[in-house]
């Protein structure tokens, strides 16, 4: 799945990111152990021009926040900041806001302990 997410072909990238999302949601031990790396792969794909690819990346990041909210919510909140990783501008910040909203919706009642990171 990681190889597909690193592919130059948009359908393979989206498929790979979706496979990673499923592995994270199923709490696959190898996916959880490398969650930071998987999230870096997804963050790199946020700037892809194909909407299927960047939506798959957003879904992967939201899934990571659902599984590890304590560590992932602050990282998602950073995507909304003006300096968000130093590139991407307004569009990147909007995608960051979208993934943050998805993560908040997925967490539901489990959000309150992590709400400070989302604000």
C-alpha positions in Angstrom: 0.0 0.0 0.0 2.9 2.4 0.8 4.4 1.6 -2.6 1.1 2.4 -4.3 0.8 5.7 -2.3 4.2 6.7 -3.7 3.3 5.8 -7.2 3.2 8.5 -9.9 -0.3 7.2 -11.1 -3.2 8.9 -9.4 -5.5 5.8 -9.2 -2.7 3.8 -7.6 -2.0 6.7 -5.2 -5.6 7.0 -4.1 -5.9 3.2 -3.8 -2.7 3.0 -1.7 -3.9 5.8 0.6 -7.3 4.1 1.1 -5.5 0.8 1.9 -3.4 2.6 4.5 -6.6 4.2 5.9 -8.2 0.8 6.3 -5.1 -0.6 8.0 -5.0 2.3 10.4 -8.7 1.9 11.2 -8.3 -1.8 11.8 -5.5 -0.9 14.1 -3.0 -3.1 12.2 0.1 -3.3 14.5 2.5 -2.5 11.6 0.4 0.5 10.5 0.1 1.9 14.1 3.8 1.4 14.6 4.6 3.5 11.5 1.7 5.9 11.9 3.9 9.0 11.7 5.5 7.9 8.5 2.1 7.0 7.0 0.8 10.5 7.9 3.8 12.1 6.3 3.0 10.2 3.1 -0.6 11.4 3.3 0.4 15.0 4.0 2.7 15.0 0.9 -0.3 14.0 -1.2 -2.5 16.9 0.0 -1.1 19.1 -2.7 -1.8 16.7 -5.5 -4.0 18.2 -8.2 -6.3 15.2 -8.5 -9.2 15.4 -6.1 -9.4 11.6 -5.6 -5.8 11.7 -4.4 -6.0 14.6 -2.0 -9.4 13.3 -0.7 -7.9 9.9 0.0 -5.0 11.7 1.8 -7.6 13.7 3.9 -9.4 10.5 4.8 -6.2 8.8 5.8 -5.3 11.7 8.1 -8.8 11.8 9.6 -8.5 8.0 10.3 -5.2 8.5 12.0 -6.7 11.2 14.2 -9.5 8.8 15.1 -7.1 6.1 16.2 -4.4 8.3 17.8 -6.2 11.6 18.7 -3.7 12.7 21.3 -0.8 12.8 18.9 -2.6 13.5 15.6 -5.1 16.3 16.5 -2.3 18.8 17.1 -0.6 17.9 13.9 -3.8 18.3 12.0 -4.4 21.7 13.6 -0.9 22.8 12.4 -2.1 22.3 8.8 -4.5 25.2 9.3 -1.9 27.7 10.5 -0.6 30.3 8.0 2.8 28.7 7.9 1.4 25.2 7.5 4.6 23.3 6.6 5.9 26.3 4.7 4.1 25.7 1.4 0.7 25.3 -0.1 -0.9 28.6 0.9 -4.6 29.1 1.3 -5.6 25.9 -0.6 -3.4 23.8 1.7 -5.0 25.5 4.8 -8.5 24.8 3.5 -7.6 21.2 3.1 -6.2 21.3 6.6 -9.5 22.7 7.9 -11.4 20.0 6.0 -9.4 17.2 7.5 -9.7 18.8 11.0 -13.5 18.9 10.6 -13.5 15.3 9.4 -11.5 14.2 12.4 -13.7 16.2 14.8 -16.8 14.5 13.3 -15.2 11.1 13.5 -14.2 11.5 17.2 -17.7 12.6 18.2 -18.1 12.2 22.0 -14.4 11.2 22.3 -13.3 14.7 21.2 -13.5 16.8 24.5 -10.1 15.7 25.9 -8.5 16.6 22.5 -10.6 19.7 21.7 -7.8 22.2 22.7 -5.7 20.9 19.8 -8.6 21.5 17.4 -9.1 25.1 18.4 
